[in-house]
């Protein structure tokens, strides 16, 4: 039986599904059990040559979604990575800064970097039903994409669904709520583009 068919069979049977979740993660402490972390995840997820996960960092990585690290990619000390709700894909030469949080679905393309204490999440807790606690409602998932060679300044927040282009610079402390085009400098809360690179003039032009 293929892996995709096995996943489908588990999803269709509630008892099997609940048991599978229980053996992977405790119900009240949603992080992978040690056997998953040390034995299952290395078989499911890929890490490129020279990639580093510094300790201590919190790697809440589960087998039901993708987690990939490219070559020479570094996850710094005290960072948190969680793929429970969606894939986390890190390209080659990516750096996740000290204390940063990356919650999937998130793709960070090659050469991009996060400063210290950056928060990126590819979902929000649903709150459509005002009579129910949002923690038990379906998640509102929207992938975050950080383009090649883009750098996110320290203490910034990137909200769900935002796409930031390549070779962008996001100023420290920014809150990015809308897409940022390629070759832009954006700052503030909410972040606004203040410069764009002009290839004819070969310089950054104020907007």
N, CA and C atoms as an extended XYZ file, in Angstrom:
621
Properties=species:S:1:pos:R:3:atomname:S:1:resname:S:1:resid:I:1 pbc="F F F"
N         0.841       -1.199        0.000 N   UNK     1
C         0.000        0.000        0.000 CA  UNK     1
C         0.875        1.248        0.000 C   UNK     1
N         0.547        2.210       -0.862 N   UNK     2
C         1.320        3.439       -0.921 CA  UNK     2
C         1.060        4.299        0.306 C   UNK     2
N         1.998        5.238        0.576 N   UNK     3
C         1.872        6.121        1.729 CA  UNK     3
C         0.623        6.985        1.635 C   UNK     3
N         0.297        7.484        0.446 N   UNK     4
C        -0.893        8.329        0.274 CA  UNK     4
C        -2.177        7.555        0.556 C   UNK     4
N        -2.229        6.306        0.121 N   UNK     5
C        -3.408        5.477        0.389 CA  UNK     5
C        -3.527        5.159        1.872 C   UNK     5
N        -2.387        4.931        2.534 N   UNK     6
C        -2.402        4.667        3.966 CA  UNK     6
C        -2.922        5.881        4.738 C   UNK     6
N        -2.461        7.074        4.351 N   UNK     7
C        -2.937        8.304        4.996 CA  UNK     7
C        -4.442        8.462        4.822 C   UNK     7
N        -4.925        8.176        3.615 N   UNK     8
C        -6.347        8.307        3.335 CA  UNK     8
C        -7.170        7.335        4.175 C   UNK     8
N        -6.668        6.108        4.320 N   UNK     9
C        -7.372        5.101        5.109 CA  UNK     9
C        -7.435        5.509        6.581 C   UNK     9
N        -6.347        6.072        7.080 N   UNK    10
C        -6.316        6.534        8.478 CA  UNK    10
C        -7.309        7.673        8.680 C   UNK    10
N        -7.370        8.617        7.736 N   UNK    11
C        -8.285        9.747        7.845 CA  UNK    11
C        -9.743        9.310        7.841 C   UNK    11
N       -10.053        8.254        7.095 N   UNK    12
C       -11.435        7.812        6.948 CA  UNK    12
C       -11.957        7.052        8.162 C   UNK    12
N       -11.082        6.507        8.969 N   UNK    13
C       -11.489        5.747       10.157 CA  UNK    13
C       -11.140        6.556       11.409 C   UNK    13
N       -12.147        7.085       12.107 N   UNK    14
C       -11.903        7.977       13.240 CA  UNK    14
C       -11.115        7.300       14.348 C   UNK    14
N       -11.413        6.051       14.639 N   UNK    15
C       -10.702        5.352       15.715 CA  UNK    15
C        -9.224        5.179       15.380 C   UNK    15
N        -8.952        4.758       14.146 N   UNK    16
C        -7.555        4.606       13.724 CA  UNK    16
C        -6.860        5.968       13.702 C   UNK    16
N        -7.579        6.976       13.202 N   UNK    17
C        -7.027        8.334       13.134 CA  UNK    17
C        -6.658        8.844       14.522 C   UNK    17
N        -7.581        8.713       15.486 N   UNK    18
C        -7.322        9.197       16.845 CA  UNK    18
C        -6.163        8.447       17.490 C   UNK    18
N        -6.094        7.136       17.235 N   UNK    19
C        -4.992        6.351       17.798 CA  UNK    19
C        -3.659        6.763       17.186 C   UNK    19
N        -3.651        6.990       15.866 N   UNK    20
C        -2.416        7.403       15.179 CA  UNK    20
C        -1.917        8.737       15.716 C   UNK    20
N        -2.843        9.675       15.927 N   UNK    21
C        -2.458       10.969       16.487 CA  UNK    21
C        -1.898       10.796       17.888 C   UNK    21
N        -2.526        9.925       18.689 N   UNK    22
C        -2.091        9.719       20.078 CA  UNK    22
C        -0.679        9.150       20.160 C   UNK    22
N        -0.336        8.222       19.259 N   UNK    23
C         1.012        7.639       19.337 CA  UNK    23
C         2.079        8.598       18.803 C   UNK    23
N         1.640        9.624       18.067 N   UNK    24
C         2.591       10.608       17.529 CA  UNK    24
C         2.784       11.780       18.478 C   UNK    24
N         1.692       12.243       19.111 N   UNK    25
C         1.772       13.433       19.961 CA  UNK    25
C         0.774       13.348       21.113 C   UNK    25
N         1.175       13.727       22.331 N   UNK    26
C         0.220       13.763       23.446 CA  UNK    26
C        -0.888       14.769       23.169 C   UNK    26
N        -2.116       14.461       23.607 N   UNK    27
C        -3.258       15.307       23.308 CA  UNK    27
C        -3.126       16.702       23.918 C   UNK    27
N        -2.647       16.778       25.147 N   UNK    28
C        -2.590       18.060       25.848 CA  UNK    28
C        -1.215       18.725       25.767 C   UNK    28
N        -0.321       18.108       25.037 N   UNK    29
C         1.014       18.683       24.892 CA  UNK    29
C         1.447       18.473       23.440 C   UNK    29
N         0.934       19.316       22.525 N   UNK    30
C         1.095       19.051       21.088 CA  UNK    30
C         2.511       19.249       20.565 C   UNK    30
N         3.349       18.277       20.829 N   UNK    31
C         4.681       18.223       20.242 CA  UNK    31
C         4.989       16.764       19.961 C   UNK    31
N         5.873       16.482       19.013 N   UNK    32
C         6.128       15.080       18.647 CA  UNK    32
C         6.767       14.295       19.785 C   UNK    32
N         6.318       13.059       19.952 N   UNK    33
C         6.952       12.183       20.942 CA  UNK    33
C         8.392       11.909       20.526 C   UNK    33
N         9.196       11.499       21.482 N   UNK    34
C        10.620       11.316       21.219 CA  UNK    34
C        10.884       10.291       20.118 C   UNK    34
N        10.095        9.218       20.074 N   UNK    35
C        10.332        8.204       19.038 CA  UNK    35
C        10.065        8.775       17.647 C   UNK    35
N         9.104        9.694       17.553 N   UNK    36
C         8.828       10.357       16.279 CA  UNK    36
C         9.998       11.255       15.908 C   UNK    36
N        10.457       12.029       16.878 N   UNK    37
C        11.537       12.988       16.654 CA  UNK    37
C        12.825       12.312       16.194 C   UNK    37
N        13.183       11.203       16.855 N   UNK    38
C        14.488       10.594       16.606 CA  UNK    38
C        14.476        9.487       15.556 C   UNK    38
N        13.329        8.827       15.364 N   UNK    39
C        13.319        7.670       14.464 CA  UNK    39
C        12.442        7.856       13.219 C   UNK    39
N        11.247        8.458       13.382 N   UNK    40
C        10.339        8.581       12.240 CA  UNK    40
C        10.662        9.802       11.372 C   UNK    40
N        10.822       10.959       11.998 N   UNK    41
C        11.049       12.178       11.219 CA  UNK    41
C        12.262       12.114       10.290 C   UNK    41
N        13.390       11.549       10.735 N   UNK    42
C        14.537       11.470        9.804 CA  UNK    42
C        14.247       10.658        8.542 C   UNK    42
N        13.270        9.749        8.609 N   UNK    43
C        12.900        8.955        7.436 CA  UNK    43
C        11.945        9.706        6.513 C   UNK    43
N        11.184       10.647        7.090 N   UNK    44
C        10.129       11.339        6.347 CA  UNK    44
C        10.603       12.671        5.781 C   UNK    44
N        11.405       13.407        6.564 N   UNK    45
C        11.799       14.766        6.201 CA  UNK    45
C        13.247       14.806        5.706 C   UNK    45
N        13.562       15.848        4.940 N   UNK    46
C        14.897       15.926        4.353 CA  UNK    46
C        15.660       17.145        4.862 C   UNK    46
N        16.956       16.958        5.059 N   UNK    47
C        17.858       18.038        5.449 CA  UNK    47
C        19.053       18.030        4.510 C   UNK    47
N        19.334       19.201        3.912 N   UNK    48
C        20.429       19.305        2.974 CA  UNK    48
C        21.787       19.257        3.651 C   UNK    48
N        22.801       19.006        2.861 N   UNK    49
C        24.163       18.928        3.361 CA  UNK    49
C        24.576       20.243        4.010 C   UNK    49
N        25.160       20.146        5.193 N   UNK    50
C        25.646       21.328        5.890 CA  UNK    50
C        24.582       22.090        6.651 C   UNK    50
N        23.340       21.611        6.661 N   UNK    51
C        22.287       22.289        7.418 CA  UNK    51
C        22.491       22.062        8.912 C   UNK    51
N        22.077       23.054        9.708 N   UNK    52
C        22.322       23.018       11.158 CA  UNK    52
C        21.063       23.427       11.905 C   UNK    52
N        20.716       22.672       12.939 N   UNK    53
C        19.679       23.077       13.892 CA  UNK    53
C        20.376       23.243       15.237 C   UNK    53
N        20.547       24.476       15.655 N   UNK    54
C        21.261       24.736       16.906 CA  UNK    54
C        20.375       24.445       18.106 C   UNK    54
N        21.001       24.083       19.197 N   UNK    55
C        20.295       23.768       20.435 CA  UNK    55
C        20.536       24.851       21.472 C   UNK    55
N        19.549       25.130       22.351 N   UNK    56
C        18.214       24.535       22.283 CA  UNK    56
C        17.316       25.287       21.316 C   UNK    56
N        16.578       24.543       20.530 N   UNK    57
C        15.523       25.103       19.698 CA  UNK    57
C        14.352       24.123       19.768 C   UNK    57
N        13.153       24.614       19.481 N   UNK    58
C        11.965       23.760       19.586 CA  UNK    58
C        11.511       23.365       18.194 C   UNK    58
N        11.664       22.100       17.875 N   UNK    59
C        11.307       21.584       16.554 CA  UNK    59
C        10.047       20.727       16.681 C   UNK    59
N         8.895       21.381       16.595 N   UNK    60
C         7.623       20.662       16.627 CA  UNK    60
C         7.286       20.236       15.201 C   UNK    60
N         7.987       19.203       14.751 N   UNK    61
C         7.891       18.735       13.369 CA  UNK    61
C         7.195       17.372       13.368 C   UNK    61
N         6.102       17.297       12.609 N   UNK    62
C         5.277       16.095       12.579 CA  UNK    62
C         5.367       15.417       11.210 C   UNK    62
N         5.085       14.110       11.152 N   UNK    63
C         5.270       13.386        9.889 CA  UNK    63
C         4.165       13.598        8.863 C   UNK    63
N         3.037       14.189        9.259 N   UNK    64
C         1.919       14.308        8.315 CA  UNK    64
C         2.029       15.521        7.397 C   UNK    64
N         2.950       16.426        7.644 N   UNK    65
C         3.225       17.548        6.751 CA  UNK    65
C         4.716       17.583        6.443 C   UNK    65
N         5.094       18.294        5.367 N   UNK    66
C         6.495       18.339        4.959 CA  UNK    66
C         7.316       19.277        5.839 C   UNK    66
N         8.562       18.891        6.046 N   UNK    67
C         9.574       19.781        6.604 CA  UNK    67
C        10.854       19.532        5.836 C   UNK    67
N        11.359       20.568        5.157 N   UNK    68
C        12.575       20.414        4.358 CA  UNK    68
C        13.532       21.564        4.646 C   UNK    68
N        14.792       21.209        4.805 N   UNK    69
C        15.861       22.193        4.946 CA  UNK    69
C        16.833       22.003        3.791 C   UNK    69
N        17.153       23.099        3.100 N   UNK    70
C        18.108       23.024        2.017 CA  UNK    70
C        19.539       22.983        2.526 C   UNK    70
N        20.466       23.029        1.595 N   UNK    71
C        21.889       22.985        1.934 CA  UNK    71
C        22.297       24.260        2.675 C   UNK    71
N        23.172       24.080        3.671 N   UNK    72
C        23.760       25.203        4.409 CA  UNK    72
C        22.719       26.084        5.092 C   UNK    72
N        21.562       25.547        5.377 N   UNK    73
C        20.517       26.298        6.083 CA  UNK    73
C        20.700       26.146        7.583 C   UNK    73
N        20.449       27.239        8.326 N   UNK    74
C        20.700       27.256        9.765 CA  UNK    74
C        19.450       27.706       10.519 C   UNK    74
N        19.068       26.935       11.514 N   UNK    75
C        18.033       27.330       12.461 CA  UNK    75
C        18.744       27.652       13.766 C   UNK    75
N        18.696       28.921       14.165 N   UNK    76
C        19.482       29.381       15.308 CA  UNK    76
C        18.859       28.991       16.651 C   UNK    76
N        19.622       29.237       17.698 N   UNK    77
C        19.240       28.903       19.058 CA  UNK    77
C        17.909       29.539       19.454 C   UNK    77
N        17.099       28.777       20.204 N   UNK    78
C        15.824       29.215       20.770 CA  UNK    78
C        14.746       29.488       19.716 C   UNK    78
N        14.989       29.104       18.462 N   UNK    79
C        13.949       29.236       17.440 CA  UNK    79
C        12.904       28.126       17.619 C   UNK    79
N        11.718       28.374       17.057 N   UNK    80
C        10.641       27.386       17.056 CA  UNK    80
C        10.165       27.172       15.631 C   UNK    80
N        10.075       25.913       15.222 N   UNK    81
C         9.539       25.562       13.906 CA  UNK    81
C         8.427       24.550       14.109 C   UNK    81
N         7.256       24.810       13.482 N   UNK    82
C         6.103       23.927       13.664 CA  UNK    82
C         5.428       23.712       12.306 C   UNK    82
N         5.326       22.452       11.892 N   UNK    83
C         4.670       22.122       10.621 CA  UNK    83
C         3.360       21.386       10.845 C   UNK    83
N         2.809       21.476       12.040 N   UNK    84
C         1.592       20.732       12.355 CA  UNK    84
C         0.418       21.099       11.471 C   UNK    84
N         0.304       22.379       11.098 N   UNK    85
C        -0.830       22.837       10.285 CA  UNK    85
C        -0.497       22.941        8.813 C   UNK    85
N         0.794       22.965        8.473 N   UNK    86
C         1.164       23.116        7.074 CA  UNK    86
C         2.653       22.929        6.863 C   UNK    86
N         3.046       22.679        5.624 N   UNK    87
C         4.440       22.423        5.285 CA  UNK    87
C         5.334       23.602        5.658 C   UNK    87
N         6.542       23.287        6.076 N   UNK    88
C         7.585       24.292        6.272 CA  UNK    88
C         8.735       23.916        5.352 C   UNK    88
N         8.970       24.759        4.342 N   UNK    89
C         9.985       24.491        3.328 CA  UNK    89
C        11.032       25.595        3.396 C   UNK    89
N        12.270       25.224        3.700 N   UNK    90
C        13.372       26.174        3.788 CA  UNK    90
C        14.373       25.849        2.689 C   UNK    90
N        14.670       26.830        1.837 N   UNK    91
C        15.586       26.608        0.729 CA  UNK    91
C        17.035       26.552        1.163 C   UNK    91
N        17.938       26.642        0.199 N   UNK    92
C        19.374       26.613        0.484 CA  UNK    92
C        19.817       27.938        1.111 C   UNK    92
N        20.714       27.841        2.087 N   UNK    93
C        21.314       29.036        2.655 CA  UNK    93
C        20.361       29.933        3.415 C   UNK    93
N        19.269       29.381        3.897 N   UNK    94
C        18.307       30.154        4.696 CA  UNK    94
C        18.797       30.224        6.145 C   UNK    94
N        18.544       31.358        6.792 N   UNK    95
C        18.876       31.494        8.208 CA  UNK    95
C        17.637       31.919        8.986 C   UNK    95
N        17.298       31.117       10.000 N   UNK    96
C        16.213       31.437       10.926 CA  UNK    96
C        16.856       31.986       12.191 C   UNK    96
N        16.610       33.265       12.483 N   UNK    97
C        17.335       33.944       13.551 CA  UNK    97
C        16.993       33.469       14.956 C   UNK    97
N        17.807       33.867       15.903 N   UNK    98
C        17.645       33.502       17.310 CA  UNK    98
C        16.241       33.883       17.790 C   UNK    98
N        15.550       32.921       18.398 N   UNK    99
C        14.250       33.187       18.990 CA  UNK    99
C        13.114       33.377       18.007 C   UNK    99
N        13.341       33.145       16.731 N   UNK   100
C        12.278       33.328       15.735 CA  UNK   100
C        11.316       32.147       15.732 C   UNK   100
N        10.089       32.408       15.254 N   UNK   101
C         9.039       31.389       15.220 CA  UNK   101
C         8.529       31.270       13.792 C   UNK   101
N         8.523       30.039       13.272 N   UNK   102
C         8.022       29.767       11.920 CA  UNK   102
C         6.982       28.649       12.031 C   UNK   102
N         5.711       28.995       11.732 N   UNK   103
C         4.610       28.048       11.836 CA  UNK   103
C         3.985       27.901       10.459 C   UNK   103
N         4.000       26.686        9.916 N   UNK   104
C         3.529       26.462        8.563 CA  UNK   104
C         2.032       26.646        8.383 C   UNK   104
N         1.579       26.784        7.122 N   UNK   105
C         2.373       26.616        5.903 CA  UNK   105
C         3.224       27.842        5.557 C   UNK   105
N         4.534       27.609        5.447 N   UNK   106
C         5.493       28.675        5.150 CA  UNK   106
C         6.561       28.125        4.216 C   UNK   106
N         6.888       28.899        3.170 N   UNK   107
C         8.024       28.607        2.309 CA  UNK   107
C         8.980       29.782        2.352 C   UNK   107
N        10.242       29.515        2.703 N   UNK   108
C        11.275       30.541        2.702 CA  UNK   108
C        12.307       30.120        1.663 C   UNK   108
N        12.418       30.885        0.607 N   UNK   109
C        13.246       30.486       -0.520 CA  UNK   109
C        14.729       30.745       -0.262 C   UNK   109
N        15.567       30.200       -1.116 N   UNK   110
C        17.015       30.185       -0.922 CA  UNK   110
C        17.587       31.590       -0.718 C   UNK   110
N        18.538       31.674        0.207 N   UNK   111
C        19.249       32.915        0.463 CA  UNK   111
C        18.532       33.895        1.363 C   UNK   111
N        17.310       33.593        1.759 N   UNK   112
C        16.547       34.495        2.620 CA  UNK   112
C        16.952       34.304        4.079 C   UNK   112
N        16.685       35.316        4.885 N   UNK   113
C        17.066       35.226        6.287 CA  UNK   113
C        16.114       35.985        7.192 C   UNK   113
N        15.952       35.468        8.398 N   UNK   114
C        15.163       36.138        9.422 CA  UNK   114
C        16.094       36.650       10.506 C   UNK   114
N        15.867       37.877       10.961 N   UNK   115
C        16.607       38.385       12.106 CA  UNK   115
C        16.129       37.727       13.396 C   UNK   115
N        16.457       38.318       14.528 N   UNK   116
C        16.077       37.759       15.816 CA  UNK   116
C        14.600       38.024       16.118 C   UNK   116
N        13.959       37.017       16.693 N   UNK   117
C        12.591       37.148       17.216 CA  UNK   117
C        11.573       37.576       16.155 C   UNK   117
N        11.719       37.047       14.960 N   UNK   118
C        10.719       37.236       13.911 CA  UNK   118
C         9.626       36.196       14.085 C   UNK   118
N         8.360       36.609       13.869 N   UNK   119
C         7.226       35.684       13.975 CA  UNK   119
C         6.545       35.567       12.627 C   UNK   119
N         6.443       34.328       12.123 N   UNK   120
C         5.753       34.052       10.861 CA  UNK   120
C         4.785       32.894       11.091 C   UNK   120
N         3.524       33.101       10.736 N   UNK   121
C         2.546       32.026       10.855 CA  UNK   121
C         1.687       31.962        9.606 C   UNK   121
N         1.494       30.754        9.102 N   UNK   122
C         0.670       30.534        7.920 CA  UNK   122
C        -0.785       30.241        8.233 C   UNK   122
N        -1.199       30.482        9.458 N   UNK   123
C        -2.620       30.289        9.770 CA  UNK   123
C        -3.053       31.231       10.888 C   UNK   123
N        -4.368       31.405       10.969 N   UNK   124
C        -5.018       32.067       12.098 CA  UNK   124
C        -6.064       31.113       12.664 C   UNK   124
N        -6.359       31.247       13.948 N   UNK   125
C        -7.460       30.481       14.518 CA  UNK   125
C        -8.775       31.030       13.986 C   UNK   125
N        -9.634       30.134       13.500 N   UNK   126
C       -10.920       30.565       12.979 CA  UNK   126
C       -11.821       31.104       14.082 C   UNK   126
N       -12.632       32.085       13.733 N   UNK   127
C       -13.563       32.653       14.722 CA  UNK   127
C       -14.929       32.939       14.100 C   UNK   127
N       -15.239       32.225       13.021 N   UNK   128
C       -16.496       32.440       12.310 CA  UNK   128
C       -17.699       32.256       13.215 C   UNK   128
N       -17.665       31.243       14.061 N   UNK   129
C       -18.756       30.970       15.001 CA  UNK   129
C       -18.495       31.727       16.298 C   UNK   129
N       -19.221       32.804       16.493 N   UNK   130
C       -19.013       33.636       17.677 CA  UNK   130
C       -19.446       32.993       18.979 C   UNK   130
N       -20.115       31.825       18.908 N   UNK   131
C       -20.554       31.143       20.131 CA  UNK   131
C       -19.536       30.121       20.616 C   UNK   131
N       -18.465       29.915       19.849 N   UNK   132
C       -17.483       28.893       20.183 CA  UNK   132
C       -16.102       29.496       20.380 C   UNK   132
N       -15.323       28.888       21.274 N   UNK   133
C       -13.933       29.282       21.465 CA  UNK   133
C       -13.174       29.097       20.155 C   UNK   133
N       -12.399       30.110       19.756 N   UNK   134
C       -11.689       30.023       18.480 CA  UNK   134
C       -10.678       28.882       18.444 C   UNK   134
N       -10.223       28.427       19.614 N   UNK   135
C        -9.219       27.353       19.647 CA  UNK   135
C        -9.761       26.015       19.172 C   UNK   135
N       -11.089       25.860       19.123 N   UNK   136
C       -11.666       24.591       18.675 CA  UNK   136
C       -12.301       24.715       17.287 C   UNK   136
N       -12.190       25.883       16.675 N   UNK   137
C       -12.735       26.080       15.338 CA  UNK   137
C       -11.669       25.774       14.276 C   UNK   137
N       -12.108       25.473       13.058 N   UNK   138
C       -11.136       25.159       11.989 CA  UNK   138
C       -10.151       26.296       11.771 C   UNK   138
N        -8.899       25.937       11.491 N   UNK   139
C        -7.878       26.938       11.227 CA  UNK   139
C        -8.100       27.585        9.862 C   UNK   139
N        -7.759       28.857        9.778 N   UNK   140
C        -7.786       29.587        8.511 CA  UNK   140
C        -6.353       29.607        7.976 C   UNK   140
N        -6.044       28.668        7.063 N   UNK   141
C        -4.677       28.487        6.586 CA  UNK   141
C        -4.428       29.257        5.297 C   UNK   141
N        -3.352       30.031        5.269 N   UNK   142
C        -2.935       30.771        4.082 CA  UNK   142
C        -1.406       30.796        4.057 C   UNK   142
N        -0.822       30.190        3.043 N   UNK   143
C         0.631       30.035        2.994 CA  UNK   143
C         1.355       31.380        2.938 C   UNK   143
N         2.433       31.465        3.696 N   UNK   144
C         3.359       32.598        3.637 CA  UNK   144
C         4.531       32.197        2.752 C   UNK   144
N         4.921       33.083        1.838 N   UNK   145
C         6.082       32.832        0.979 CA  UNK   145
C         7.045       34.002        1.115 C   UNK   145
N         8.295       33.690        1.442 N   UNK   146
C         9.371       34.672        1.508 CA  UNK   146
C        10.298       34.392        0.334 C   UNK   146
N        10.483       35.376       -0.539 N   UNK   147
C        11.240       35.172       -1.766 CA  UNK   147
C        12.743       35.076       -1.564 C   UNK   147
N        13.439       34.714       -2.623 N   UNK   148
C        14.888       34.523       -2.593 CA  UNK   148
C        15.619       35.793       -2.154 C   UNK   148
N        16.626       35.596       -1.305 N   UNK   149
C        17.551       36.664       -0.888 CA  UNK   149
C        16.864       37.811       -0.147 C   UNK   149
N        15.683       37.564        0.374 N   UNK   150
C        14.970       38.577        1.152 CA  UNK   150
C        15.361       38.467        2.618 C   UNK   150
N        15.448       39.604        3.279 N   UNK   151
C        15.813       39.612        4.690 CA  UNK   151
C        14.761       40.337        5.518 C   UNK   151
N        14.379       39.688        6.610 N   UNK   152
C        13.332       40.195        7.493 CA  UNK   152
C        13.991       40.685        8.779 C   UNK   152
N        13.800       41.953        9.108 N   UNK   153
C        14.441       42.539       10.278 CA  UNK   153
C        13.914       41.980       11.590 C   UNK   153
N        14.715       42.135       12.631 N   UNK   154
C        14.388       41.615       13.965 CA  UNK   154
C        13.038       42.120       14.445 C   UNK   154
N        12.347       41.242       15.193 N   UNK   155
C        11.075       41.574       15.853 CA  UNK   155
C         9.940       41.887       14.881 C   UNK   155
N        10.067       41.445       13.650 N   UNK   156
C         8.992       41.652       12.677 CA  UNK   156
C         7.957       40.535       12.766 C   UNK   156
N         6.751       40.832       12.257 N   UNK   157
C         5.653       39.862       12.198 CA  UNK   157
C         5.170       39.775       10.755 C   UNK   157
N         5.063       38.544       10.251 N   UNK   158
C         4.544       38.304        8.904 CA  UNK   158
C         3.258       37.503        9.066 C   UNK   158
N         2.130       38.080        8.661 N   UNK   159
C         0.848       37.425        8.914 CA  UNK   159
C         0.522       36.420        7.813 C   UNK   159
N        -0.461       35.562        8.089 N   UNK   160
C        -0.845       34.491        7.169 CA  UNK   160
C        -1.252       35.045        5.807 C   UNK   160
N        -0.809       34.350        4.756 N   UNK   161
C        -1.197       34.674        3.401 CA  UNK   161
C        -0.320       35.680        2.684 C   UNK   161
N         0.650       36.266        3.390 N   UNK   162
C         1.499       37.289        2.786 CA  UNK   162
C         2.567       36.652        1.895 C   UNK   162
N         2.790       37.244        0.716 N   UNK   163
C         3.870       36.846       -0.181 CA  UNK   163
C         4.842       38.020       -0.292 C   UNK   163
N         6.081       37.792        0.102 N   UNK   164
C         7.121       38.817       -0.002 CA  UNK   164
C         8.058       38.405       -1.129 C   UNK   164
N         8.321       39.327       -2.052 N   UNK   165
C         9.108       39.007       -3.223 CA  UNK   165
C        10.579       38.779       -2.934 C   UNK   165
N        11.363       38.630       -3.994 N   UNK   166
C        12.791       38.375       -3.837 CA  UNK   166
C        13.559       39.685       -3.640 C   UNK   166
N        14.719       39.579       -3.004 N   UNK   167
C        15.640       40.684       -2.758 CA  UNK   167
C        14.959       41.861       -2.044 C   UNK   167
N        14.053       41.549       -1.143 N   UNK   168
C        13.396       42.594       -0.347 CA  UNK   168
C        14.110       42.769        0.989 C   UNK   168
N        13.952       43.957        1.565 N   UNK   169
C        14.443       44.252        2.896 CA  UNK   169
C        13.251       44.741        3.720 C   UNK   169
N        12.966       44.010        4.799 N   UNK   170
C        11.856       44.376        5.675 CA  UNK   170
C        12.450       44.924        6.972 C   UNK   170
N        12.132       46.179        7.289 N   UNK   171
C        12.738       46.837        8.432 CA  UNK   171
C        12.370       46.193        9.755 C   UNK   171
N        13.260       46.333       10.741 N   UNK   172
C        13.049       45.761       12.069 CA  UNK   172
C        11.740       46.265       12.673 C   UNK   172
N        11.014       45.358       13.317 N   UNK   173
C         9.779       45.722       13.990 CA  UNK   173
C         8.588       45.918       13.083 C   UNK   173
N         8.707       45.569       11.817 N   UNK   174
C         7.601       45.752       10.876 CA  UNK   174
C         6.530       44.679       11.066 C   UNK   174
N         5.299       45.039       10.739 N   UNK   175
C         4.187       44.082       10.717 CA  UNK   175
C         3.683       44.038        9.279 C   UNK   175
N         3.960       42.936        8.600 N   UNK   176
C         3.653       42.822        7.165 CA  UNK   176
C         2.298       42.144        7.005 C   UNK   176
N         1.318       42.928        6.539 N   UNK   177
C        -0.051       42.442        6.403 CA  UNK   177
C        -0.470       42.283        4.953 C   UNK   177
N         0.339       42.800        4.009 N   UNK   178
C         0.015       42.711        2.588 CA  UNK   178
C         1.247       42.296        1.802 C   UNK   178
N         1.033       41.795        0.590 N   UNK   179
C         2.133       41.350       -0.264 CA  UNK   179
C         3.109       42.500       -0.534 C   UNK   179
N         4.393       42.129       -0.624 N   UNK   180
C         5.462       43.078       -0.935 CA  UNK   180
C         6.098       42.638       -2.255 C   UNK   180
N         6.167       43.535       -3.268 N   UNK   181
C         6.732       43.129       -4.564 CA  UNK   181
C         8.249       42.946       -4.507 C   UNK   181
N         8.801       42.298       -5.512 N   UNK   182
C        10.251       42.079       -5.616 CA  UNK   182
C        11.014       43.395       -5.492 C   UNK   182
N        12.236       43.293       -4.979 N   UNK   183
C        13.179       44.418       -4.932 CA  UNK   183
C        12.575       45.653       -4.254 C   UNK   183
N        12.029       45.423       -3.051 N   UNK   184
C        11.408       46.508       -2.297 CA  UNK   184
C        12.013       46.606       -0.902 C   UNK   184
N        11.961       47.819       -0.350 N   UNK   185
C        12.242       48.053        1.062 CA  UNK   185
C        10.919       48.452        1.707 C   UNK   185
N        10.518       47.730        2.748 N   UNK   186
C         9.252       48.015        3.418 CA  UNK   186
C         9.481       48.120        4.928 C   UNK   186
N         8.807       49.066        5.558 N   UNK   187
C         8.956       49.283        6.998 CA  UNK   187
C         7.618       49.682        7.593 C   UNK   187
N         7.499       49.513        8.908 N   UNK   188
C         6.367       50.063        9.629 CA  UNK   188
C         5.299       49.071       10.012 C   UNK   188
N         4.264       49.594       10.675 N   UNK   189
C         3.115       48.807       11.141 CA  UNK   189
C         1.832       49.566       10.797 C   UNK   189
N         1.117       49.137        9.746 N   UNK   190
C         1.451       48.035        8.823 CA  UNK   190
C         2.588       48.440        7.880 C   UNK   190
N         3.355       47.457        7.425 N   UNK   191
C         4.522       47.732        6.580 CA  UNK   191
C         4.109       48.346        5.244 C   UNK   191
N         4.846       49.359        4.834 N   UNK   192
C         4.621       50.010        3.546 CA  UNK   192
C         5.936       50.076        2.785 C   UNK   192
N         5.835       49.965        1.467 N   UNK   193
C         7.021       50.049        0.614 CA  UNK   193
C         7.491       51.494        0.565 C   UNK   193
N         8.768       51.715        0.909 N   UNK   194
C         9.320       53.071        0.878 CA  UNK   194
C        10.376       53.240       -0.213 C   UNK   194
N        10.892       52.123       -0.744 N   UNK   195
C        11.874       52.184       -1.821 CA  UNK   195
C        11.679       50.995       -2.754 C   UNK   195
N        11.988       51.196       -4.051 N   UNK   196
C        12.042       50.122       -5.030 CA  UNK   196
C        13.356       50.252       -5.797 C   UNK   196
N        13.920       49.116       -6.171 N   UNK   197
C        15.184       49.159       -6.924 CA  UNK   197
C        14.914       49.416       -8.399 C   UNK   197
N        15.601       50.420       -8.944 N   UNK   198
C        15.485       50.766      -10.354 CA  UNK   198
C        16.691       50.196      -11.099 C   UNK   198
N        16.440       49.240      -11.983 N   UNK   199
C        17.533       48.562      -12.669 CA  UNK   199
C        18.201       49.453      -13.722 C   UNK   199
N        17.476       50.412      -14.261 N   UNK   200
C        18.088       51.322      -15.221 CA  UNK   200
C        19.020       52.305      -14.528 C   UNK   200
N        18.582       52.860      -13.420 N   UNK   201
C        19.404       53.811      -12.672 CA  UNK   201
C        20.383       53.117      -11.741 C   UNK   201
N        20.126       51.836      -11.492 N   UNK   202
C        20.953       51.022      -10.597 CA  UNK   202
C        21.043       51.635       -9.195 C   UNK   202
N        19.879       52.014       -8.686 N   UNK   203
C        19.805       52.535       -7.330 CA  UNK   203
C        18.391       52.369       -6.783 C   UNK   203
N        18.282       52.488       -5.449 N   UNK   204
C        16.980       52.385       -4.781 CA  UNK   204
C        16.285       53.736       -4.881 C   UNK   204
N        15.036       53.727       -5.328 N   UNK   205
C        14.264       54.952       -5.539 CA  UNK   205
C        13.155       55.034       -4.486 C   UNK   205
N        13.055       56.178       -3.819 N   UNK   206
C        11.998       56.381       -2.826 CA  UNK   206
C        10.631       56.375       -3.514 C   UNK   206
N         9.676       55.824       -2.809 N   UNK   207
C         8.305       55.733       -3.355 CA  UNK   207
C         7.415       56.821       -2.768 C   UNK   207
